[in-house]
Amino acid sequence: MARKSQARRESIDAGAYAATVFPLPSAEGGGYMASAVELPGCVATGETEAEALEELRDAIRSWILTAREFGDEIPPAASNHRYSGKFVVRVPTSLHRSLALRAGVEGVSLNQLVSMLLSGGLASASVPIERKRRKAA
């Protein structure tokens, strides 16, 4: 029975789930905390970022096994989502105008300007997201 449970545990691709990792304040003992973006309450800590991520992979496996045991829904991993590259954002008309004017001044399309601004903002975001890419089969 233990072998079957261990095999089920190892068959879970914990690396497919997106993770955030951030340092803990020294007042709280330091180290790092990692959390699974798609799995509410699934967190782990470690002395290093790598250790926190390794502990998180184990926590993800436990989270999924527990959800299965209780018949709870298991959110799909972010790596399973397919993104089209398109989404609609409603903005105030004044912002739309400002963006369009700036795009004109810079000689780029509105889409190119907004994409550049979003990329720059995401790159400087305070909460990094570690993406675990699946290994090619």
C-alpha positions in Angstrom: 0.0 0.0 0.0 2.9 2.4 0.8 4.5 1.7 -2.6 1.2 2.6 -4.4 0.9 5.8 -2.4 4.6 6.7 -3.1 4.1 6.0 -6.9 1.0 8.2 -7.0 2.9 10.9 -5.2 5.9 10.8 -7.6 3.6 10.8 -10.6 2.4 14.4 -9.8 4.3 17.0 -11.8 4.8 19.6 -9.1 7.1 21.6 -11.3 4.3 22.4 -13.7 2.8 24.8 -11.1 3.9 28.4 -11.1 5.7 29.6 -7.9 6.4 32.8 -6.2 9.5 33.1 -4.0 10.3 36.0 -1.7 12.7 36.6 1.2 11.4 36.5 4.7 12.2 39.3 7.1 15.1 38.6 9.5 12.7 39.3 12.4 10.8 36.2 11.2 14.0 34.1 11.1 15.0 35.0 7.5 15.1 32.5 4.7 12.6 32.3 1.9 9.0 31.5 1.4 7.6 29.9 -1.8 4.0 29.5 -2.7 2.1 27.8 -5.5 0.2 30.4 -7.5 -2.7 28.1 -8.5 -3.1 26.2 -5.1 -4.5 28.3 -2.3 -2.6 28.0 1.0 0.2 25.8 -0.6 3.4 27.3 0.8 6.8 26.2 2.0 10.0 27.8 3.4 13.7 27.2 3.2 17.0 28.7 4.0 17.7 29.4 0.3 15.4 30.0 -2.7 16.3 26.6 -4.1 15.5 24.9 -0.8 12.1 26.7 -0.5 11.3 25.7 -4.1 12.2 22.0 -3.4 10.1 22.1 -0.2 7.3 23.7 -2.2 7.3 20.8 -4.8 6.8 18.4 -1.9 4.0 20.6 -0.5 2.3 20.7 -4.0 2.3 16.9 -4.1 0.8 16.7 -0.6 -1.8 19.4 -1.5 -2.9 17.5 -4.6 -3.0 14.1 -2.9 -5.1 15.6 0.0 -7.5 17.3 -2.5 -7.9 14.0 -4.4 -8.6 12.2 -1.1 -11.4 14.6 -0.2 -12.8 14.9 -3.7 -11.8 18.6 -4.0 -11.2 20.3 -7.3 -7.6 20.6 -8.3 -6.8 23.7 -10.3 -4.9 23.1 -13.5 -1.2 24.0 -13.6 -0.3 27.3 -15.3 1.8 25.4 -17.7 -1.3 23.7 -19.0 -3.0 27.0 -20.0 -2.8 28.1 -23.6 -2.6 31.9 -24.1 -3.5 33.6 -27.3 -1.5 36.8 -26.7 -4.7 38.9 -26.8 -6.8 40.3 -24.0 -9.0 43.4 -23.6 -8.3 46.1 -21.0 -10.7 48.9 -20.4 -8.9 52.2 -19.5 -10.1 55.7 -19.0 -10.4 57.7 -22.2 -7.7 60.2 -21.0 -5.2 57.3 -20.5 -6.1 55.9 -24.0 -5.4 59.3 -25.5 -2.1 59.7 -23.6 -0.9 56.3 -24.7 -1.9 56.9 -28.3 -0.1 60.2 -28.4 3.0 58.7 -26.9 2.9 55.9 -29.3 2.8 58.4 -32.1 5.7 60.4 -30.7 7.8 57.2 -30.4 6.7 56.0 -33.9 5.3 52.7 -32.7 1.8 51.3 -32.7 -0.4 51.5 -29.6 -0.1 47.8 -29.1 3.7 47.9 -29.3 3.9 50.7 -26.8 1.5 49.0 -24.3 3.3 45.7 -24.7 6.6 47.4 -23.9 5.2 49.2 -20.9 3.6 46.1 -19.5 6.9 44.1 -20.0 8.9 46.7 -18.2 6.4 46.9 -15.4 6.3 43.1 -15.0 10.1 43.0 -15.0 10.2 45.4 -12.0 7.3 43.8 -10.1 8.1 43.2 -6.4 7.0 39.5 -6.4 9.0 37.4 -8.8 7.4 34.4 -10.4 9.6 31.3 -11.0 8.4 29.4 -14.0 9.4 25.8 -14.1 9.4 24.7 -17.8 8.7 21.2 -18.6 11.6 19.2 -19.9 11.3 18.1 -23.5 10.3 14.5 -23.8 
